[in-house]
Amino acid sequence: MRLIAEGLACRRSGRRIFAGLSFALGPGEALVVTGRNGAGKSSLLAILAGRLAPEAGTLRAEEVGERTIPECLHGVGHRDGLKGALTADENLTFARDLLGAATLAPREALARLGLAHAAGLPVAYLSAGQRRRVALARLLVCRRPLWLLDEPTAALDAASQALLAGLMREHLREGGLVIAATHQALGLEEARTLAIEDFRPTGPARHDPFSETPAEAAR
Amino acid sequence: MIRPFLAVLVRDLRLAGRIGGSGALSLVFFLMIVVLVPFALGPDLNLLSRIGPAILWLAAVLATLIGLDRLFQADEEDGSLDLLTGAPAPLELVVLAKVLAHWLTTGLPLALAAPLFGLLVALSPAAMAGTSLTLLVGTPALTFIGAVGAALTASIRRGGLILAVVVLPLMIPTLIFGVSAADAATGGTVPLATPLLILGALSLVAGVVGTLGAAAALRWSE
């Protein structure tokens, strides 16, 4: 799979968040999105996941056949998509049946993340870090080429962070793509970085009272 | 494509069974309304048995609203909705599975409990059977109409009241034909088949329009 974004712009509640973001990502490549709080990292991931329409720009995937982009990706974000009343095992079995292309059995995936003992516990009983690891186990129960991770290391201890780095490297070796928004080092040496805060719009933007400096407004 | 559908259906049925929540609650609410009416009207058995089917239908319409606001809101809050939109199946199919699971845990128990609750309003056996049958045919329409409102208010905190205001007027046709079919079961000028067939048609139309509408509302709210 190849993911190509050209000139993506985002506007939320009338305010320009970013504009003119372009990148291309091929098999085995990782992109780390950095930026201060509120720079638009999560908005960019929402656009990539198809949950938010970009204000401008195009996003396309190549070498994926008939599948749409949302059908090619795994997303793990702030909201972990787990049901507290169901056990970790049931949550993962549901994700596997829903998303298709099953690979590891739910219990094997949990064992990979060091949660074999918690497979039969309702997710509501687990700690924040354990819940995040159950959500990450979803990456392993079915095969999808693109991983979209929003602050994947939040609530994880040092050992789990190293484990996640290992999983991402393995995914990249198998030709997968990883896009992660984070403040912390992920342990991916070869990853490219896309810094949203360094970005300045180029070319004539359309009139936007929020992005003008007082000097520009006076002119 | 049938696999994601079954996955969602099984998950929602399992969740309803595990949490207990809306299904049992709407049944208790149904019972409450039916119990309150004889207290309000007095123990006039003739009056009660004449308006009994209407009371049961009104109670069913109100009980359907219980728990409907959480139909999509719970998934929206914990992020499951993002998971559902990434399934290799149309969102309409996922919505259909969720609404079907909701009806199986709320609408169907209402229809099955109607003969029992009919005792409280002095229904004759024929009226009990008629009311139960019309609820069985008509409650899918109520659930599917409600699903559109539930999808529209999925991302609104405390959207339950807005949901009721939006959805109740749309349930009027179902209520009219439901009650008239239940009345026709105990004799009357209209044969039972006429309003019952219209009620069935309402459920089928609501099944299509409600599924498409709810899926469209979920896409739009994102």
Interface residues (C-beta under 8 A of the other chain):
Chain A: A49 G50 R51 L52 R67 P70 E71 L73 H74 G75 G77 H78 R79 D80 G81 L82 K83 G84 A85 L86 E90 F94 A95 D97 L98 L99 G100
Chain B: R3 P4 L6 A7 V8 V10 R11 R14 L15 R18 I19 E77 D78 G79 S80 D82 L83 L84 T85 G86 A87 P88 E222
